[in-house]
Amino acid sequence: MHVLFPTGRQSAPSLGLALSKVTEFTCEIIETGEIASFLTPATLEKLIADHPCDLAVVSGMCTASFSGVERRTGVPVRKGTRHAADMGICVPLIAAGRLSADMPADDMLLEEKAKAAREALVISESGADAFFTIRGVKIGGSSRIKVIHEIMDAHRHPALRDAVIRAKKHGADIVDLGFGFDATADDVVRCFSMAGDLDIPLSIDTLDPELIEASLFRADLILSLTKETIPLLAEKILESGSAVVLIPREGASLEETVDSALQAGLFKILADPLLQPPLSGMTRSLAGYLANMPCPKILGCVNVVEMMDADSPGICAMLASVAAETGAACLLISEHSDKTRGTTAEMRRAVEMMTLSKGRPYPKDTGLDLLILKEKRLRREPPLLYEEIKDAGAPSESLVYDPKGNFRIGIENGYIVAVRNGKAIRGTSWYDVFSEILAEDGVSLLDHAGYLGKELYKAELALRFGRSFEQDGKF
């Protein structure tokens, strides 16, 4: 097979180096101008006529449609990688005839790797053994670390059922309903009844024996029992089939509490050595997770994620790796504050990375990652070419309002909303909203159009990253 690679003068050397060791097919690199992405259908059609080939691979940066060229010449036209230096990674796709006419090859590779990773997770979990199961969810053994999402003060939550559904959608394996000191047994029954028909394990988070007993008609997991409360509840817990989390308390060590639970006949048990907050004994408390236990362990991450003003994705990844190294079977996470919103999905991704890293030295290049604001590899853009440059001056302080009127921009229920004169336009991308404004002849000044584009894009970023939005404020 002979493959034609049209490229620009700037990227030709990098492309030649990337393809220098290809043996699966023959390559012909042709310079078409300064920038590879500026290739037009007419230019490509002439190139194919002058340089017969079996396949043409254009830059992944090209935005033109080459379907007409393909139809008229009979030569398939496919997209390679965005950057010439990366073209070597798509050689297997070229040889197998699997490049896309629409999607850049690097995106295809990432998508295929992510798909393979997701399939591997399903296969791994289906074949894993477990220490025990709760409502069909495997706990411990060789199964994946499970994510427990805690809803604090469940008895005061205005939309508890929706919160449970949302937690499951975002990756929670178990939803934990927490009850404060003001909660009653009736509150517990009401909350568990509200979500009882949902197909997800539910747990209760309280030390109060009365509240625990009230939950046993539906609770699949009890957080938490102590050596003191085990004799009071063990028989009823065994009858319910619920699993329990054991903690050290009232002078009794965790090992003593586990022994008491086993003697009482409890066998669906998890041990919680209690992870302390940063700078308050966290490192010392981690040693408790290294101890051998006759049951799986649970790592409560709330004290760390909530008690540190740092972005949560990296913290989740680190805590998931601690859980994997120490053999923890479950992780407890909450989204109690604004800064921890989204941590359930982040922690689920983190534990999946750990599962995919079995047999590897590091949780790296698994097909899944937690890189949200940073990039794994910076893009190598060609240098900008110009003959003169001028520094931008300060904008004029005089303000001219658009005769068409001004917009109030905000975000609401997952949409960008632009309001003027009582009429709203909404969409999920800045361009959708801006295009509708243009279609309605809603802007007449260029500076107003530029302003709208800036503010609408800020709103889209706020949606994408779960941030608040303030019109005319900094992002």
MOQUI-V620383 format. One record per residue. N is the residue number from 1. RES is the residue in one small letter. OMEGA is omega in whole degrees, -180 to 180 (999 if undefined). D_LAST is the distance of its C-alpha to the last C-alpha in whole Angstrom. Layout:
n/res/omega/d_last
N/RES/OMEGA/D_LAST
N/RES/OMEGA/D_LAST
This chain:
n/res/omega/d_last
1/m/179/51
2/h/-174/50
3/v/178/46
4/l/180/44
5/f/174/41
6/p/-179/40
7/t/178/38
8/g/-180/36
9/r/-178/38
10/q/-174/35
11/s/-177/35
12/a/180/39
13/p/180/39
14/s/180/37
15/l/178/38
16/g/179/42
17/l/-178/41
18/a/-177/39
19/l/-172/42
20/s/-176/45
21/k/-179/46
22/v/178/46
23/t/-175/49
24/e/-180/49
25/f/177/49
26/t/-175/49
27/c/173/47
28/e/-178/47
29/i/-178/44
30/i/176/44
31/e/-176/41
32/t/-176/40
33/g/-177/38
34/e/-174/36
35/i/-177/33
36/a/-175/34
37/s/-179/31
38/f/-179/33
39/l/179/36
40/t/177/37
41/p/-179/40
42/a/179/43
43/t/-179/42
44/l/-180/42
45/e/178/45
46/k/179/47
47/l/-180/46
48/i/178/47
49/a/-179/51
50/d/-177/51
51/h/-178/50
52/p/-177/52
53/c/177/50
54/d/-177/49
55/l/173/45
56/a/179/43
57/v/-178/39
58/v/178/36
59/s/176/33
60/g/179/30
61/m/-177/28
62/c/179/31
63/t/-179/29
64/a/174/33
65/s/-179/35
66/f/-178/38
67/s/178/40
68/g/178/43
69/v/-179/44
70/e/-179/44
71/r/-176/46
72/r/-176/48
73/t/-175/49
74/g/180/49
75/v/177/47
76/p/176/44
77/v/-176/41
78/r/-180/38
79/k/173/35
80/g/179/35
81/t/179/32
82/r/-175/29
83/h/-173/30
84/a/-177/33
85/a/-179/34
86/d/-171/33
87/m/-180/36
88/g/-177/38
89/i/-179/36
90/c/178/37
91/v/178/41
92/p/178/42
93/l/178/40
94/i/-178/42
95/a/-179/45
96/a/-180/45
97/g/-174/44
98/r/176/41
99/l/-179/38
100/s/175/36
101/a/-174/36
102/d/-173/33
103/m/176/31
104/p/-174/30
105/a/-179/32
106/d/176/30
107/d/178/28
108/m/-179/32
109/l/179/32
110/l/-179/29
111/e/179/30
112/e/179/34
113/k/178/33
114/a/178/31
115/k/179/33
116/a/180/36
117/a/-180/34
118/r/178/34
119/e/179/37
120/a/179/38
121/l/179/37
122/v/-179/39
123/i/-179/42
124/s/-177/41
125/e/-179/41
126/s/-179/44
127/g/-176/46
128/a/171/45
129/d/-176/47
130/a/174/46
131/f/171/47
132/f/177/47
133/t/172/45
134/i/-178/44
135/r/176/44
136/g/-180/44
137/v/-178/41
138/k/179/42
139/i/176/42
140/g/-175/43
141/g/180/45
142/s/-178/44
143/s/179/41
144/r/173/37
145/i/-177/36
146/k/-178/35
147/v/177/31
148/i/-180/32
149/h/-178/29
150/e/171/30
151/i/-178/29
152/m/178/30
153/d/-177/32
154/a/-178/33
155/h/178/35
156/r/-178/33
157/h/-176/30
158/p/-178/30
159/a/-171/30
160/l/-178/31
161/r/178/33
162/d/180/30
163/a/178/28
164/v/179/31
165/i/-179/31
166/r/179/27
167/a/178/27
168/k/180/30
169/k/-177/28
170/h/172/25
171/g/179/28
172/a/174/30
173/d/-179/34
174/i/175/35
175/v/-175/33
176/d/179/34
177/l/-179/34
178/g/-179/34
179/f/179/36
180/g/-175/36
181/f/-179/39
182/d/-178/39
183/a/178/40
184/t/177/43
185/a/177/45
186/d/176/45
187/d/-179/41
188/v/180/41
189/v/180/44
190/r/-177/41
191/c/-180/38
192/f/176/40
193/s/-178/42
194/m/-178/39
195/a/-171/38
196/g/-177/41
197/d/-178/42
198/l/-177/38
199/d/177/39
200/i/176/37
201/p/177/39
202/l/176/38
203/s/177/38
204/i/-179/39
205/d/179/37
206/t/174/40
207/l/-175/43
208/d/-178/45
209/p/-179/48
210/e/-180/48
211/l/178/45
212/i/-179/45
213/e/-179/48
214/a/-176/47
215/s/-168/44
216/l/178/47
217/f/-179/48
218/r/-177/44
219/a/179/43
220/d/-177/43
221/l/-179/42
222/i/172/42
223/l/13/40
224/s/174/42
225/l/175/45
226/t/178/47
227/k/-179/51
228/e/-175/51
229/t/-180/50
230/i/-179/52
231/p/-178/55
232/l/-168/54
233/l/-171/52
234/a/-176/53
235/e/-178/56
236/k/178/54
237/i/178/51
238/l/179/53
239/e/-178/54
240/s/-177/51
241/g/-179/50
242/s/172/47
243/a/-176/45
244/v/171/45
245/v/-177/42
246/l/180/44
247/i/175/43
248/p/-178/45
249/r/176/46
250/e/176/49
251/g/179/50
252/a/179/50
253/s/179/49
254/l/-180/47
255/e/179/50
256/e/-180/52
257/t/178/50
258/v/179/50
259/d/180/54
260/s/180/54
261/a/180/52
262/l/179/54
263/q/179/58
264/a/177/57
265/g/178/56
266/l/-179/53
267/f/173/52
268/k/-172/48
269/i/173/46
270/l/179/43
271/a/180/43
272/d/179/40
273/p/177/41
274/l/177/37
275/l/-179/35
276/q/-180/34
277/p/176/30
278/p/-180/29
279/l/178/31
280/s/178/33
281/g/-177/36
282/m/-177/34
283/t/-180/35
284/r/-178/39
285/s/178/38
286/l/180/37
287/a/180/41
288/g/180/42
289/y/178/40
290/l/-178/43
291/a/176/46
292/n/180/48
293/m/177/48
294/p/-179/50
295/c/177/47
296/p/180/44
297/k/175/41
298/i/180/38
299/l/178/35
300/g/-172/33
301/c/-174/29
302/v/-179/28
303/n/-179/29
304/v/-175/27
305/v/-179/24
306/e/-173/23
307/m/179/24
308/m/178/22
309/d/178/18
310/a/-180/18
311/d/-170/16
312/s/-175/19
313/p/180/20
314/g/179/21
315/i/178/23
316/c/-180/24
317/a/-179/26
318/m/-180/28
319/l/176/29
320/a/178/30
321/s/174/32
322/v/179/34
323/a/-179/35
324/a/-179/36
325/e/-176/38
326/t/177/39
327/g/178/41
328/a/-177/38
329/a/-177/39
330/c/174/36
331/l/177/32
332/l/-178/31
333/i/176/28
334/s/174/26
335/e/-172/22
336/h/-178/23
337/s/180/20
338/d/-175/16
339/k/-180/15
340/t/177/18
341/r/-179/18
342/g/-176/19
343/t/178/21
344/t/177/24
345/a/179/23
346/e/-180/22
347/m/177/26
348/r/177/28
349/r/-179/26
350/a/-179/27
351/v/175/31
352/e/175/31
353/m/179/31
354/m/178/33
355/t/-180/36
356/l/-178/35
357/s/178/36
358/k/-177/39
359/g/177/42
360/r/178/39
361/p/-175/38
362/y/174/35
363/p/-172/32
364/k/179/31
365/d/-179/31
366/t/-173/32
367/g/174/30
368/l/178/28
369/d/178/25
370/l/177/22
371/l/-175/20
372/i/180/16
373/l/178/14
374/k/-179/17
375/e/176/20
376/k/177/23
377/r/177/24
378/l/177/23
379/r/-179/24
380/r/-179/26
381/e/175/26
382/p/-178/29
383/p/176/28
384/l/-179/27
385/l/178/31
386/y/-178/31
387/e/176/34
388/e/-177/32
389/i/-179/28
390/k/177/27
391/d/179/24
392/a/178/22
393/g/178/23
394/a/180/21
395/p/179/20
396/s/180/23
397/e/179/22
398/s/-176/24
399/l/177/22
400/v/-179/24
401/y/179/24
402/d/178/24
403/p/180/28
404/k/-180/27
405/g/-177/24
406/n/-179/21
407/f/168/18
408/r/-174/16
409/i/177/14
410/g/175/13
411/i/-173/13
412/e/175/17
413/n/177/19
414/g/180/17
415/y/165/17
416/i/-177/15
417/v/176/17
418/a/-173/18
419/v/173/20
420/r/177/23
421/n/176/26
422/g/180/26
423/k/-177/26
424/a/170/23
425/i/-180/22
426/r/179/20
427/g/-179/19
428/t/176/18
429/s/-179/16
430/w/-175/15
431/y/178/18
432/d/-178/20
433/v/-179/19
434/f/180/19
435/s/179/22
436/e/176/24
437/i/179/23
438/l/-179/25
439/a/179/28
440/e/-179/28
441/d/-173/28
442/g/180/25
443/v/-177/24
444/s/-179/26
445/l/-179/24
446/l/-179/23
447/d/177/20
448/h/177/19
449/a/178/19
450/g/179/17
451/y/180/14
452/l/178/15
453/g/-180/14
454/k/-176/11
455/e/179/10
456/l/179/12
457/y/174/10
458/k/179/7
459/a/178/9
460/e/177/11
461/l/179/8
462/a/177/8
463/l/-174/12
464/r/-174/12
465/f/177/11
466/g/-179/12
467/r/173/8
468/s/-178/8
469/f/176/7
470/e/179/8
471/q/-179/9
472/d/177/9
473/g/177/7
474/k/176/4
475/f/999/0
